[in-house]
Amino acid sequence: MMTKRKPFVLIVTLLSFLILISCNDRKTFNAKDSYKFWAGTNPPTDLKLLKGQYWQSAHWSKEYILYLSFIPTN
């Protein structure tokens, strides 16, 4: 009877852990951080960022909202 219970406890523990670590959304109101989260790199030095907002859902489908206000380069 104990051997059947161990896999069940392990599965429940792993599922609980996966659910808990996937519940962190990512958001910022900083223009540089918004650009970095969106592009994956720091903004170029000649790009002047004025305002920014970024949100990424904690859901597995990965929904995004991005707003950037900037002065374009020549």
ChimeraX attribute file (.defattr): number of C-alpha atoms within 10 A of each C-alpha:
attribute: neighborCount
match mode: 1-to-1
recipient: residues
	/A:1	5
	/A:2	6
	/A:3	7
	/A:4	8
	/A:5	9
	/A:6	10
	/A:7	11
	/A:8	11
	/A:9	11
	/A:10	11
	/A:11	11
	/A:12	11
	/A:13	11
	/A:14	12
	/A:15	11
	/A:16	11
	/A:17	11
	/A:18	11
	/A:19	10
	/A:20	10
	/A:21	9
	/A:22	12
	/A:23	12
	/A:24	11
	/A:25	12
	/A:26	12
	/A:27	17
	/A:28	15
	/A:29	14
	/A:30	16
	/A:31	20
	/A:32	20
	/A:33	19
	/A:34	25
	/A:35	21
	/A:36	14
	/A:37	17
	/A:38	17
	/A:39	10
	/A:40	10
	/A:41	11
	/A:42	13
	/A:43	16
	/A:44	10
	/A:45	8
	/A:46	10
	/A:47	12
	/A:48	15
	/A:49	19
	/A:50	12
	/A:51	14
	/A:52	18
	/A:53	18
	/A:54	21
	/A:55	19
	/A:56	18
	/A:57	16
	/A:58	15
	/A:59	12
	/A:60	8
	/A:61	8
	/A:62	10
	/A:63	11
	/A:64	13
	/A:65	12
	/A:66	15
	/A:67	14
	/A:68	16
	/A:69	12
	/A:70	12
	/A:71	10
	/A:72	9
	/A:73	9
	/A:74	5
